[in-house]
């Protein structure tokens, strides 16, 4: 899984579950930060959403689910 794949899954999930546009969610999500799997063996990526409180809460719920299914990205 690449960071682009992860971002695509996030955008599709948020539009489907919460509504809104891919463009708005892309702005809220920002960039996927990827860390070395050697120093972060359980999950090597993170995001820092920058939306409203409701948008950020929706993003965090989605991220929690995706971290369990896709903990390592390249």
C-alpha positions, 0 to 999 in steps of 0.5 A: 500500500502506498500513501496515495492508495491510503489517501484514496481509500480515506477520501472514498470512505469519508465521502461515502460515510459522511458526505461532502466532496473529495476536494473538501476532504483532501483539504481537511486531510493534508499530507500523509506522513510516512515514517520508517517501519524500523522505528514505527513497526506497528504503524508507520504513517500519520495525518493531522486533519485541519478541518472543523471539529466534526470533520476532524472527529470523522477523520479520526474515526476513519483513521482508527479503522484504517490503522488496523487494516493498513498499518504499513505504507510505502 
